[in-house]
Amino acid sequence: MRSIKPAAPADRMAVRTAIDHLRRARHLLASSGAPRAAAAVRKALRSAEGAARHIDHRIRRSQR
C-alpha cells in the first residue's frame, strides 16, 4: 500500500474550526440577502467537509 502523509489531531481540529466558521458565514450571508455569496460558501463548505473526511482517513492510516 502507498505511504500516506501522516496527520495529527491538531490538523483535524483546524479543519473542524474552518467548517464551523464557514457554517457561520453561510448563515450570516443568507440572512443578509447575499444569495450568490451564500452559494459560494456552501460550495466551499462541501469542499471543507471532504477535507475533514480526508484528514480522518490520514489519521486512521498513520496509526497502523
C-alpha positions as CSV (number, residue, x, y, z in Angstrom):
1,M,0.0,0.0,0.0
2,R,1.2,3.5,-0.8
3,S,2.5,5.6,2.0
4,I,0.4,8.5,3.2
5,K,1.4,11.8,4.7
6,P,0.6,11.4,8.5
7,A,-1.9,13.7,10.0
8,A,-2.2,14.9,13.6
9,P,-5.3,15.6,15.7
10,A,-4.4,19.3,15.5
11,D,-5.0,19.0,11.7
12,R,-8.5,17.6,12.4
13,M,-9.2,20.5,14.8
14,A,-8.1,23.1,12.3
15,V,-10.4,21.7,9.6
16,R,-13.3,21.4,12.1
17,T,-12.8,25.1,13.1
18,A,-12.8,26.1,9.5
19,I,-16.0,24.3,8.9
20,D,-17.6,26.0,11.9
21,H,-16.6,29.4,10.5
22,L,-17.9,28.5,7.1
23,R,-21.3,27.5,8.5
24,R,-21.5,30.7,10.4
25,A,-20.6,32.7,7.3
26,R,-23.2,30.8,5.3
27,H,-25.9,31.7,7.8
28,L,-24.9,35.3,8.0
29,L,-24.7,35.8,4.2
30,A,-28.0,34.1,3.7
31,S,-29.8,36.1,6.3
32,S,-28.3,39.4,5.0
33,G,-29.6,38.8,1.5
34,A,-26.5,37.7,-0.3
35,P,-27.6,34.5,-2.1
36,R,-24.7,34.2,-4.5
37,A,-22.1,34.7,-1.8
38,A,-24.0,32.2,0.4
39,A,-24.0,29.7,-2.5
40,A,-20.2,30.1,-2.9
41,V,-19.8,29.4,0.8
42,R,-22.0,26.3,0.6
43,K,-19.6,25.1,-2.2
44,A,-16.6,25.8,0.0
45,L,-18.3,24.1,2.9
46,R,-18.7,20.9,0.9
47,S,-15.1,21.0,0.0
48,A,-14.0,21.5,3.6
49,E,-16.2,18.6,4.7
50,G,-14.4,16.5,2.1
51,A,-11.1,17.7,3.5
52,A,-12.3,16.6,7.0
53,R,-13.0,13.1,5.7
54,H,-9.6,13.0,4.1
55,I,-7.9,14.1,7.4
56,D,-9.8,11.4,9.3
57,H,-8.6,8.8,6.8
58,R,-5.0,10.0,7.1
59,I,-5.2,9.8,10.9
60,R,-6.5,6.3,10.7
61,R,-3.9,5.2,8.2
62,S,-1.0,6.8,10.2
63,Q,-2.0,4.9,13.4
64,R,-1.4,1.5,11.8
